[in-house]
Amino acid sequence: MPEKSKVTAQPAKASTALAKAAKAPKSANKTAAKAAVKAPAIKRKTVTTKIPPAKKSSPIVAEEPNISSDQIALRAYYIAERRRSMGWGGDDHSDWIEAESQLKAEAKRKRLRD
């Protein structure tokens, strides 16, 4: 009877060896995957460019047109008259601002034509 126990003991050892062999390729694949992930880092070179200094030129200054307060008041009066006749809302201050901006725009157009 002792012979039977030897026969049964050997197949058990073989099955564990097969199990270990089956596991080996998986761990080998994991090692290969880890090696691929741990590739050497690429050193990047920073490139700096020098921007040349801006050329010094005389600044372009827009001249304020010579508009008197009498001109603005007259234009504001006509704007207010039109606003009231049309029934639009507003006030004297907004009429003054509008008159001033219209006169400046007209002076600018005149200056560009000349």
One Martini backbone bead per residue (centre of mass of N, CA, C, O) as a GRO file, in nm:
protein
  114
    1MET     BB    1   0.050   0.066  -0.015
    2PRO     BB    2   0.275   0.278  -0.033
    3GLU     BB    3   0.271   0.312  -0.347
    4LYS     BB    4   0.012   0.478  -0.383
    5SER     BB    5   0.106   0.735  -0.234
    6LYS     BB    6   0.326   0.807  -0.445
    7VAL     BB    7   0.146   0.841  -0.693
    8THR     BB    8  -0.031   1.071  -0.572
    9ALA     BB    9   0.200   1.277  -0.511
   10GLN     BB   10   0.307   1.345  -0.799
   11PRO     BB   11   0.063   1.486  -0.935
   12ALA     BB   12   0.049   1.721  -0.737
   13LYS     BB   13   0.321   1.845  -0.818
   14ALA     BB   14   0.255   1.891  -1.117
   15SER     BB   15   0.018   2.090  -1.079
   16THR     BB   16   0.188   2.315  -0.940
   17ALA     BB   17   0.385   2.354  -1.174
   18LEU     BB   18   0.168   2.441  -1.380
   19ALA     BB   19   0.066   2.686  -1.227
   20LYS     BB   20   0.336   2.835  -1.229
   21ALA     BB   21   0.368   2.842  -1.539
   22ALA     BB   22   0.105   3.002  -1.594
   23LYS     BB   23   0.201   3.260  -1.424
   24ALA     BB   24   0.465   3.357  -1.560
   25PRO     BB   25   0.368   3.513  -1.816
   26LYS     BB   26   0.212   3.734  -1.668
   27SER     BB   27   0.455   3.856  -1.515
   28ALA     BB   28   0.617   3.912  -1.770
   29ASN     BB   29   0.412   4.114  -1.890
   30LYS     BB   30   0.424   4.316  -1.655
   31THR     BB   31   0.723   4.380  -1.680
   32ALA     BB   32   0.706   4.489  -1.969
   33ALA     BB   33   0.505   4.715  -1.907
   34LYS     BB   34   0.680   4.863  -1.697
   35ALA     BB   35   0.918   4.916  -1.890
   36ALA     BB   36   0.754   5.091  -2.088
   37VAL     BB   37   0.676   5.313  -1.880
   38LYS     BB   38   0.998   5.344  -1.794
   39ALA     BB   39   1.089   5.547  -1.982
   40PRO     BB   40   1.284   5.775  -2.075
   41ALA     BB   41   1.313   6.096  -2.035
   42ILE     BB   42   1.254   6.385  -2.207
   43LYS     BB   43   1.444   6.648  -2.283
   44ARG     BB   44   1.360   6.982  -2.272
   45LYS     BB   45   1.402   7.268  -2.461
   46THR     BB   46   1.425   7.595  -2.403
   47VAL     BB   47   1.294   7.868  -2.587
   48THR     BB   48   1.429   8.188  -2.643
   49THR     BB   49   1.310   8.505  -2.737
   50LYS     BB   50   1.396   8.809  -2.870
   51ILE     BB   51   1.263   9.121  -2.833
   52PRO     BB   52   1.260   9.394  -2.984
   53PRO     BB   53   1.266   9.705  -2.945
   54ALA     BB   54   1.085   9.966  -2.966
   55LYS     BB   55   1.024  10.219  -3.154
   56LYS     BB   56   1.094  10.550  -3.143
   57SER     BB   57   0.816  10.768  -3.137
   58SER     BB   58   0.595  10.990  -3.195
   59PRO     BB   59   0.317  11.068  -3.064
   60ILE     BB   60  -0.021  11.047  -3.130
   61VAL     BB   61  -0.208  11.346  -3.113
   62ALA     BB   62  -0.518  11.442  -3.053
   63GLU     BB   63  -0.681  11.710  -3.133
   64GLU     BB   64  -0.870  11.936  -2.998
   65PRO     BB   65  -1.139  12.082  -3.073
   66ASN     BB   66  -1.266  12.407  -3.124
   67ILE     BB   67  -1.523  12.416  -2.890
   68SER     BB   68  -1.774  12.589  -2.786
   69SER     BB   69  -2.026  12.636  -2.559
   70ASP     BB   70  -2.216  12.776  -2.762
   71GLN     BB   71  -2.226  12.547  -2.970
   72ILE     BB   72  -2.332  12.332  -2.777
   73ALA     BB   73  -2.590  12.481  -2.687
   74LEU     BB   74  -2.721  12.502  -2.966
   75ARG     BB   75  -2.729  12.200  -3.027
   76ALA     BB   76  -2.886  12.115  -2.770
   77TYR     BB   77  -3.138  12.269  -2.837
   78TYR     BB   78  -3.212  12.114  -3.100
   79ILE     BB   79  -3.223  11.836  -2.967
   80ALA     BB   80  -3.448  11.905  -2.763
   81GLU     BB   81  -3.665  11.989  -2.964
   82ARG     BB   82  -3.681  11.717  -3.110
   83ARG     BB   83  -3.740  11.540  -2.865
   84ARG     BB   84  -4.009  11.678  -2.783
   85SER     BB   85  -4.162  11.649  -3.061
   86MET     BB   86  -4.130  11.320  -3.046
   87GLY     BB   87  -4.155  11.216  -2.732
   88TRP     BB   88  -3.891  11.189  -2.596
   89GLY     BB   89  -3.678  11.104  -2.367
   90GLY     BB   90  -3.499  11.319  -2.132
   91ASP     BB   91  -3.225  11.558  -2.096
   92ASP     BB   92  -3.002  11.818  -2.086
   93HIS     BB   93  -2.747  11.652  -2.042
   94SER     BB   94  -2.777  11.453  -2.283
   95ASP     BB   95  -2.783  11.682  -2.494
   96TRP     BB   96  -2.499  11.789  -2.441
   97ILE     BB   97  -2.341  11.530  -2.498
   98GLU     BB   98  -2.444  11.492  -2.786
   99ALA     BB   99  -2.345  11.763  -2.899
  100GLU     BB  100  -2.045  11.721  -2.841
  101SER     BB  101  -2.006  11.460  -3.009
  102GLN     BB  102  -2.097  11.574  -3.281
  103LEU     BB  103  -1.887  11.807  -3.307
  104LYS     BB  104  -1.635  11.625  -3.289
  105ALA     BB  105  -1.699  11.447  -3.536
  106GLU     BB  106  -1.708  11.678  -3.743
  107ALA     BB  107  -1.416  11.779  -3.694
  108LYS     BB  108  -1.279  11.515  -3.772
  109ARG     BB  109  -1.383  11.494  -4.063
  110LYS     BB  110  -1.268  11.765  -4.154
  111ARG     BB  111  -0.967  11.698  -4.093
  112LEU     BB  112  -0.954  11.449  -4.292
  113ARG     BB  113  -1.019  11.610  -4.556
  114ASP     BB  114  -0.771  11.824  -4.529
   0.00000   0.00000   0.00000
